[in-house]
């Protein structure tokens, strides 16, 4: 116990500052993201490990801007756009973002159900999908923000299962180091599709909406006022959260790149295929850890996805919003969450392939991300909105680098698809 007047130790202080940024970063490694990273590793081995280094400062810069917008404006991203920009821009963002988030939810629910069936073959996958959806719906509606936030933090522990796996199998660590710090680029459609997929999965627009709104929620919960100390704490939180997501996606690519690629298994379309392929090659422990990680990340990511779309719609229609409110106090907000989860669940019952749902959500994210990043940059340089907390030179440099990279990725994605 820390005595009164004694400052907390560096480690304790660091972990005490982790909150919305940690959950946002961890939710980025959702089942659909795991499928993307597994595909990249299976097809190209450890060759794409360098993307974890490249994407980290870019992710941090954009998520820090989103968090700062929420803290300073006391509104979510959609609310800020609604108050300061033309309505057609607002409607365009919502029309593209809501379907992409819902498709992402559907793919994640299907992935969790399929992995549940792998662990317990006697129970059909749709039963697990329904069960997980019901659990998520109940917890989001009936638990308060503080309880949800704490549970989401604890669910982040499941991500460490992916960090353990490479140490349970034979790994060429010299090749890992080389692939991490010396980028190798292959001039092929499949390589660039994998690269675009990684960027689109790690820098996703739904994270922008969630990060901004949940910072507002955190401020209300803790009754804080914005100052340099709060901004610094937020920046530490964002850096920690994004570091976790990049470490995890690094190790997922490493696992599939070591086990599946070396075994000649180069085509992985879903998380259940990745998990199933691991069992005879890496052993039951690696298989179980991978599978449990998929379920844990789904339980972590789906509330973030559904929450992001609900915050977005509530701000468009001026509904009461917030996970700190009860259902009768914010009916529109919670009904949007329910609808998003139900549509996501129905996707697999309608015969829509989770892989196709992922493909379409990737396309929609690819189109939305550059527009959203440009808007975020404009907001963060607008003194009328941000006051003295506008972007510095480093934030703008990293932000514009991210914009150019995501724009190039969107163009490449459309080009390859055509």
C-alpha positions in Angstrom: 0.0 0.0 0.0 1.3 3.4 -1.0 1.7 5.8 2.0 0.1 9.2 1.8 2.5 11.7 0.2 4.7 9.1 -1.3 4.5 9.2 -5.1 3.7 5.9 -6.8 6.5 3.9 -8.4 7.1 4.2 -12.1 5.4 0.9 -13.0 2.4 1.4 -10.8 2.0 4.9 -12.1 2.2 3.7 -15.7 -0.5 1.0 -15.2 -2.7 3.3 -13.2 -2.9 5.6 -16.2 -3.9 2.9 -18.6 -7.6 3.1 -19.4 -9.5 3.9 -22.7 -6.3 3.7 -24.7 -5.5 0.2 -23.4 -9.0 -1.1 -24.3 -9.0 0.6 -27.7 -5.6 -0.8 -28.6 -6.4 -4.3 -27.3 -9.8 -4.4 -29.2 -7.9 -3.8 -32.4 -6.7 -7.4 -32.3 -10.2 -8.8 -32.8 -11.0 -12.2 -34.4 -11.2 -10.6 -37.9 -7.8 -8.9 -37.2 -6.4 -12.3 -36.1 -7.6 -13.8 -39.4 -5.8 -11.1 -41.3 -2.5 -11.5 -39.4 -2.7 -15.3 -39.7 -3.2 -15.0 -43.5 -0.2 -12.7 -43.8 2.0 -15.1 -41.8 0.8 -18.2 -43.5 1.4 -16.8 -47.0 4.7 -14.9 -46.4 6.2 -16.3 -43.3 7.8 -13.7 -41.0 8.4 -11.3 -44.0 5.8 -8.8 -42.8 6.9 -8.5 -39.2 8.4 -5.1 -40.0 4.9 -3.7 -40.3 4.5 -3.8 -36.5 7.3 -1.2 -36.3 6.1 0.9 -39.1 2.4 1.1 -38.0 3.1 1.9 -34.3 3.9 5.6 -34.4 1.2 6.1 -37.0 -1.5 4.4 -34.8 -0.4 6.4 -31.8 -0.5 9.7 -33.6 -4.1 9.3 -34.8 -5.5 7.7 -31.6 -3.9 10.4 -29.5 -5.6 13.1 -31.7 -8.9 11.4 -31.3 -8.5 11.1 -27.5 -7.5 14.8 -27.3 -10.5 15.8 -29.4 -12.8 14.0 -26.9 -11.0 15.5 -23.8 -11.0 19.1 -25.1 -14.4 19.3 -26.9 -16.3 17.1 -24.4 -18.0 15.5 -27.5 -17.5 12.4 -29.6 -16.0 12.6 -33.0 -19.4 12.6 -34.8 -20.7 15.3 -32.5 -17.7 17.5 -33.3 -18.1 17.0 -37.0 -21.8 17.7 -36.7 -21.2 21.0 -34.9 -18.4 22.3 -37.1 -18.6 20.8 -40.6 -21.1 20.5 -43.5 -23.9 18.0 -43.0 -23.2 16.0 -46.2 -19.7 15.1 -44.8 -21.4 13.8 -41.6 -23.9 11.7 -43.4 -21.3 10.3 -45.8 -19.2 9.2 -42.9 -22.2 7.6 -41.1 -23.5 5.9 -44.2 -20.2 4.2 -44.9 -19.1 3.6 -41.3 -22.2 1.9 -39.8 -22.4 -0.9 -42.3 -18.6 -1.6 -42.1 -18.7 -1.8 -38.3 -21.8 -4.1 -38.4 -20.1 -6.4 -40.9 -17.0 -6.5 -38.7 -19.2 -7.5 -35.7 -20.8 -10.2 -37.8 -17.5 -11.6 -38.8 -16.2 -11.6 -35.2 -19.3 -13.3 -33.8 -19.0 -16.0 -36.5 -15.3 -16.5 -35.8 -16.0 -16.9 -32.1 -18.7 -19.4 -32.7 -16.6 -21.5 -35.0 -13.7 -21.6 -32.6 -16.1 -22.5 -29.8 -17.2 -25.4 -31.9 -13.5 -26.5 -32.4 -13.0 -26.6 -28.7 -16.3 -28.4 -28.1 -17.2 -30.2 -31.3 -20.4 -31.6 -29.9 -22.0 -28.1 -29.8 -22.8 -26.4 -33.1 -21.0 -23.2 -33.9 -24.3 -21.2 -34.1 -25.1 -22.1 -30.5 -21.9 -20.5 -29.4 -22.6 -17.4 -31.6 -26.0 -17.0 -30.0 -24.6 -17.5 -26.5 -21.7 -15.0 -26.9 -24.1 -12.4 -28.4 -26.6 -12.8 -25.5 -23.8 -12.5 -22.9 -22.5 -9.3 -24.6 -25.9 -7.8 -25.0 -26.8 -8.4 -21.3 -23.5 -7.1 -20.0 -23.5 -3.9 -22.1 -27.2 -3.1 -21.2 -27.3 -4.0 -17.5 -23.8 -3.2 -16.3 -22.5 0.3 -15.6 -19.6 1.9 -17.4 -17.2 1.4 -14.5 -17.8 -2.4 -14.4 -17.7 -2.7 -18.2 -14.4 -0.7 -18.3 -12.8 -2.9 -15.6 -13.9 -6.2 -17.3 -12.6 -5.0 -20.7 -9.2 -4.2 -19.0 -9.0 -7.7 -17.6 -10.0 -9.3 -20.9 -6.8 -7.7 -22.3 -4.9 -10.5 -20.5 -6.2 -13.0 -23.1 -4.0 -11.3 -25.7 -0.9 -12.5 -23.9 -1.8 -16.1 -25.1 -0.4 -15.1 -28.5 2.8 -13.9 -27.0 3.4 -17.2 -25.3 2.9 -19.5 -28.4 6.2 -18.8 -30.2 8.1 -19.8 -27.1 6.3 -23.2 -27.1 7.5 -24.0 -30.7 10.8 -24.0 -32.6 11.4 -20.4 -33.7 14.3 -19.0 -35.7 14.9 -15.9 -33.7 17.7 -14.6 -36.0 15.3 -14.6 -38.9 12.7 -12.9 -36.7 15.1 -10.1 -35.9 16.0 -9.7 -39.6 12.4 -9.6 -40.7 11.5 -7.1 -38.0 14.1 -4.5 -38.7 14.9 -5.1 -42.4 11.8 -4.7 -44.5 11.5 -7.0 -47.5 9.0 -6.1 -50.2 7.7 -8.6 -52.8 6.3 -7.2 -56.0 3.1 -9.2 -56.1 -0.7 -8.7 -55.8 -0.9 -11.0 -52.8 1.9 -9.3 -50.9 0.4 -5.8 -51.3 -3.1 -7.1 -50.5 -1.7 -8.6 -47.3 0.1 -5.2 -46.5 -3.1 -3.2 -47.2 -5.1 -5.7 -45.0 -2.7 -5.2 -42.1 -2.8 -1.4 -42.3 -6.6 -1.4 -42.7 -7.0 -3.7 -39.7 -4.7 -1.8 -37.4 -5.8 1.7 -38.4 -9.5 1.2 -38.4 -12.1 4.1 -38.4 -14.3 2.5 -35.6 -11.4 3.0 -33.2 -11.5 6.7 -34.0 -15.1 7.0 -32.9 -14.7 4.8 -29.8 -11.5 6.5 -28.6 -13.0 10.0 -28.8 -16.3 9.1 -27.1 -14.9 6.9 -24.4 -12.5 9.6 -23.3 -15.6 11.9 -22.8 -17.2 9.0 -20.8 -14.0 8.6 -18.7 -13.9 12.4 -18.0 -17.5 12.3 -16.7 -17.0 9.1 -14.7 -13.9 10.5 -12.9 -15.1 14.2 -12.9 -11.9 15.5 -14.4 -11.0 18.8 -16.0 -8.6 19.1 -18.9 -5.1 20.3 -18.2 -1.6 19.3 -19.3 -1.4 16.6 -16.7 -4.6 14.9 -18.0 -3.3 15.2 -21.6 0.0 13.7 -20.6 -1.8 10.8 -18.8 -4.0 10.2 -21.9 -0.9 10.1 -24.1 0.7 7.5 -21.9 -2.5 5.5 -22.0 -2.7 5.6 -25.8 1.0 4.7 -26.3 0.6 1.7 -23.9 -2.6 0.5 -25.6 -1.2 0.8 -29.1 2.0 -0.9 -28.0 0.0 -3.9 -26.8 -1.9 -4.3 -30.0 1.3 -4.1 -32.1 3.1 -6.6 -29.9 0.2 -9.0 -30.2 -0.2 -8.7 -34.0 3.6 -9.2 -34.3 3.4 -12.5 -32.4 0.3 -13.7 -34.4 2.2 -13.1 -37.7 5.2 -14.8 -36.1 3.2 -17.9 -35.0 1.5 -18.4 -38.3 4.6 -17.5 -40.2 6.7 -20.0 -38.3 4.2 -22.9 -38.0 1.9 -22.7 -40.9 4.2 -21.2 -43.5 7.0 -23.7 -42.8 4.5 -26.6 -43.0 3.4 -25.5 -46.5 0.0 -24.2 -45.4 -0.2 -20.9 -47.2 -4.0 -20.3 -47.5 -5.9 -19.4 -44.3 -9.2 -17.7 -44.7 -10.6 -17.8 -41.2 -9.5 -17.9 -37.6 -10.9 -21.4 -37.1 -8.8 -22.6 -40.1 -5.7 -21.1 -38.4 -6.5 -22.7 -35.1 -7.2 -26.1 -36.6 -4.0 -26.0 -38.6 -2.0 -25.2 -35.5 -3.1 -28.3 -33.5 -1.2 -31.1 -35.3 1.8 -28.9 -36.0 2.3 -26.9 -32.8 0.6 -29.1 -30.2 -2.6 -28.9 -28.1 -1.3 -26.2 -25.8 -0.6 -23.7 -28.7 -4.0 -24.7 -30.3 -5.9 -24.1 -27.1 -4.2 -20.8 -26.4 -4.8 -19.5 -29.9 -8.5 -20.6 -29.7 -9.1 -19.1 -26.3 -7.5 -15.9 -27.5 -10.0 -15.6 -30.3 -12.9 -15.9 -27.9 -11.3 -13.4 -25.4 -10.5 -10.8 -28.1 -14.0 -11.1 -29.5 -15.6 -10.5 -26.1 -13.3 -7.5 -25.8 -13.7 -6.1 -29.3 -17.4 -6.5 -30.0 -18.5 -4.0 -27.2 -16.0 -1.5 -28.7 -17.4 -2.0 -32.2 -21.0 -1.8 -31.1 -20.2 1.1 -28.8 -18.5 3.0 -31.6 -21.5 2.7 -33.9 -23.9 3.6 -31.1 -22.0 6.7 -30.0 -21.9 7.7 -33.6 -25.7 7.3 -34.2 -26.6 8.9 -30.9 -24.6 12.1 -31.7 -26.1 12.3 -35.2 -29.7 12.2 -33.8 -29.0 14.0 -30.5 -30.0 11.0 -28.4 -28.9 10.6 -24.8 -25.7 8.5 -24.8 -23.2 6.7 -22.6 -22.5 3.4 -21.0 -22.9 5.1 -17.6 -26.6 5.6 -18.3 -29.3 3.0 -17.7 -31.4 1.7 -20.6 -34.4 3.9 -19.9 -32.2 7.0 -19.8 -30.6 6.4 -23.3 -33.0 4.1 -25.2 -31.8 5.1 -28.7 -28.1 4.5 -27.7 -28.8 1.0 -26.3 -31.2 0.0 -29.1 -28.5 0.8 -31.6 -26.2 -1.5 -29.8 -28.8 -4.3 -29.7 -29.6 -3.8 -33.5 -25.9 -3.9 -34.3 -25.4 -7.1 -32.4 -28.5 -8.8 -33.9 -27.6 -7.9 -37.4 -24.1 -9.1 -36.8 -25.5 -12.4 -35.5 -27.9 -12.7 -38.4 -25.2 -12.4 -41.1 -24.1 -16.0 -40.7 -27.8 -17.2 -40.6 -28.4 -15.4 -43.9 -25.7 -17.5 -45.5 -23.3 -14.6 -45.8 -19.7 -15.9 -45.6 -17.7 -14.3 -42.7 -14.8 -14.0 -45.2 -16.9 -12.0 -47.6 -18.2 -9.9 -44.6 -14.5 -9.2 -43.7 -13.7 -8.3 -47.3 -16.5 -5.8 -47.6 -15.7 -4.3 -44.2 -12.1 -3.9 -45.3 -13.2 -2.1 -48.4 -15.5 0.2 -46.5 -12.8 0.9 -43.9 -10.3 1.5 -46.7 -12.6 4.1 -48.2 -13.5 5.8 -44.9 -10.1 5.9 -43.2 -8.4 8.5 -45.4 -11.4 10.8 -45.1 -11.6 10.4 -41.4 -7.9 11.0 -40.9 -8.1 14.2 -43.0 -11.0 15.4 -40.9 -9.2 14.5 -37.6 -6.1 16.5 -38.7 -8.3 19.5 -39.6 -10.1 19.4 -36.3 -6.8 19.1 -34.3 -5.4 22.2 -36.1 -8.6 24.2 -35.5 -8.0 26.6 -32.6 -11.8 27.3 -32.3 -12.3 23.7 -31.4 -9.0 22.7 -29.7 -7.9 26.0 -28.2 -4.4 25.7 -26.9 -4.3 21.9 -27.4 -3.9 22.0 -31.2 -1.4 19.7 -32.9 2.3 20.2 -32.7 4.7 19.7 -35.6 5.4 16.0 -34.8 1.7 15.2 -34.5 1.0 16.8 -37.9 4.0 15.1 -39.5 2.9 11.6 -38.3 -0.7 12.4 -39.1 0.0 13.4 -42.7 2.3 10.4 -43.1 -0.6 8.2 -42.0 -3.0 10.0 -44.3 -0.8 9.5 -47.3 -0.1 5.8 -46.5 -3.9 5.0 -45.9 -4.8 6.9 -49.1 -2.3 4.9 -51.0 -3.6 1.7 -49.4 -7.2 2.5 -50.3 -6.2 3.2 -53.9 -4.1 -0.1 -54.0 -7.0 -2.1 -52.5 -9.5 -0.8 -55.1 -7.0 -1.3 -57.9 -6.3 -5.0 -56.9 -10.0 -5.7 -56.5 -10.8 -4.3 -59.9 
